Amino acid sequence: MLLHLLSKTIKCQSNNLVIFFADSITEAMSNNNEEFSFERLETAVRNIDIAAGSAQILPALLGEIKTFCVCGIAR
């Protein structure tokens, strides 16, 4: 397998949040056969209190995804 990766430099400030994710996140399926989608991921990220610290970000995102997959509900 041959991978072609792009390189880009971005300036981040102390209040910025950068999230790396695999497509398995946005393609996670609900019981209704709906994908979690990039739009739902973006909404979930925007609703996270990043001031609470990085240790809270992953559990908050995983909670949103699990709730969606089990109940088909995105908050």
C-alpha positions as CSV (number, residue, x, y, z in Angstrom):
1,M,0.0,0.0,0.0
2,L,1.3,3.4,-0.9
3,L,0.2,6.5,1.1
4,H,0.4,10.0,-0.1
5,L,0.4,12.4,2.8
6,L,0.1,16.2,2.6
7,S,2.1,18.4,4.9
8,K,0.8,21.8,6.1
9,T,1.8,24.1,8.9
10,I,-0.9,25.9,10.8
11,K,-0.6,28.3,13.7
12,C,-2.4,27.4,16.8
13,Q,-3.2,29.5,19.8
14,S,-3.8,28.4,23.3
15,N,-7.6,28.3,22.9
16,N,-7.5,26.3,19.7
17,L,-8.5,22.6,19.5
18,V,-7.1,20.2,17.0
19,I,-8.8,16.8,16.7
20,F,-7.5,13.9,14.6
21,F,-10.0,11.2,13.9
22,A,-10.5,8.2,11.6
23,D,-13.5,7.8,9.3
24,S,-14.8,5.1,11.5
25,I,-16.0,7.9,13.8
26,T,-18.1,9.7,11.2
27,E,-19.3,6.3,9.8
28,A,-20.4,4.9,13.2
29,M,-24.0,3.6,12.7
30,S,-27.0,4.1,14.8
31,N,-29.7,1.5,15.3
32,N,-31.6,3.4,12.5
33,N,-28.7,2.8,10.1
34,E,-27.7,6.5,10.1
35,E,-24.1,7.5,10.1
36,F,-22.8,9.7,12.9
37,S,-21.5,12.0,10.1
38,F,-19.0,14.9,10.1
39,E,-21.8,17.4,10.8
40,R,-22.7,15.5,14.1
41,L,-19.0,15.3,15.0
42,E,-18.6,19.0,14.4
43,T,-21.6,19.8,16.6
44,A,-20.3,17.5,19.3
45,V,-16.9,19.2,19.2
46,R,-18.5,22.7,19.4
47,N,-20.5,21.6,22.4
48,I,-17.4,20.5,24.4
49,D,-16.2,22.7,27.2
50,I,-12.5,22.8,26.2
51,A,-11.8,24.9,29.2
52,A,-12.4,21.7,31.3
53,G,-9.2,20.3,29.9
54,S,-8.0,17.8,27.4
55,A,-8.7,14.9,29.7
56,Q,-12.4,15.6,29.3
57,I,-12.5,15.9,25.5
58,L,-12.2,12.2,24.6
59,P,-14.7,10.9,27.1
60,A,-17.2,13.7,26.0
61,L,-16.8,12.8,22.3
62,L,-17.0,9.1,22.9
63,G,-20.2,9.6,25.1
64,E,-21.8,11.5,22.2
65,I,-20.9,8.8,19.7
66,K,-22.1,5.9,22.0
67,T,-25.4,7.7,22.7
68,F,-25.9,8.1,19.0
69,C,-25.1,4.5,18.2
70,V,-27.2,3.0,20.9
71,C,-30.2,5.4,20.8
72,G,-29.9,7.0,17.4
73,I,-29.8,10.4,19.1
74,A,-27.3,13.2,18.7
75,R,-27.5,15.8,21.3
